[in-house]
Amino acid sequence: MSEATRRSAELSRRILYGDKGITLALEQNRSLKIGWPGGEAKPRSGDLGFAPGLPADLTMRYLGVPGSFSFALNQANVSIEGSARSFIGAWMKGGKISIEGNAETALGYAMQGGVLTIEGDASGDTGLSMEGGRIQIMGSAGPNIGNSMQGGMILVKGSVGANPGINMQGGCVLINGKAPRPGPGAMLAPSGEWLEQLDDELREEFADAVALVPSDGERLPSRTPLPVTGDWTSILPVCNDQAPRRQPDGVDTITLIEGIGDRPPLGLRASIILANGKPGHGGPVLDHNHSEPRICTLTPDQLREPDSNAEVLLNLNLLPSLDDEALDGLIALLQSQTKEDRRIILVGGVGDLPLLQRTAERGCIHAGALDMRDAEGRPATSLLPLLGRTAAAFSEEDIPFGAWLPWTVRPEDILTIAASGGAFAVGEVEGEVDLFAMDLRRKLLETGARALNELDRSHLRAADAATANLTGLRLAGYERPMPHWLRGGS
């Protein structure tokens, strides 16, 4: 874990679980102050994913600028004496958060209740996927306010940026200042019925406001990831300079994901995480209650009731767009929800690979995978060089990298990933995973190797010229790469 992420998670744990944190503040019925060590004001900065899930009876004062995804799942009364970074108050359930300064992107993301107040300005995507509660902005707001909003109310004293209410499904945005043309899915409407839900002071303040509500018009379609086309059946695992091992022999088909603290490494016996199916000795099944080890996809339900015994698969395709700090903030949030670290497996599509690599370089994750279900429609074989380059970058950090395959995984696919420098697959297998594991052992012996990490690109051949052109692999029979690949080697 990066130093900033680790420091943030440890601070949150001291607040959430330490003797002098929430417990003492509630026992003494006093406010918990962050940023006043020894009573002296010392503004804080860079606390990522700080203090998720604060309880309803708590009051907290925070001096400084909290980092991304701070005060998520909040139910407490929080006062931030400063500005704030992105995704503050995400998944907020109740209570109040007040921000004296400005707030950055996606304030109140997917919040369900409570009140968020910003004395300054708010950046873009305020109230993104908001379900309930209220956001009050005393200054102006950036573009896309109320983006994909499903419920709740946003009050803006100043003006708003372009595309307000884009893809609104429910709720209302009241705007006192200048309002440009509503975005697709939104329209202007009388504010009367919404004003009735406010107290007298706010009703008077927003008496002349315009209301932005969902329309019956067309909305922008949701993003639909394009998977790869084809598969890897035209890639052949073969012997290199050793003959196949014809008799039974011991082999190593295990991929290890590093241990944490006193916990042993997580072993994938057949180098696969099953997307579904029945748990067996060959590998864990994603999101299966009886799988050992347990690996759970991050969902809102998992956030609200974290499982300290489960590793976390973080799929970027299930989240809004995140920059590096926001992703680190989300990871710090996840780690601080439990007293001990959990392994984080980060999965992203072709367009997410630079972010995955940077996150691995910062040491924030324990494994990564290319999601070939989100591959811009590219041919499956064309992603092999990209998989290899990314796996090489991950290996420099001693972090395993794999691929989520959208077709039924064959033992040959595991060999292909390993020969390309990868470590494991995510996907479905045909039949029992234990039988798959035994078949993998036999196929590995056919290459002359006894361990997956003994394989490299010289153990692969392209079955046809098209595959050789796209992958740079040696063409079977020709036994060399196609001429245009020779400059870069084989």
Order of alpha helices (4+ residues) and beta strands (2+ residues): alpha-alpha-beta-beta-beta-beta-beta-beta-beta-beta-beta-beta-alpha-alpha-beta-beta-beta-beta-beta-beta-alpha-beta-alpha-beta-alpha-beta-alpha-beta-alpha-beta-alpha-beta-alpha-beta
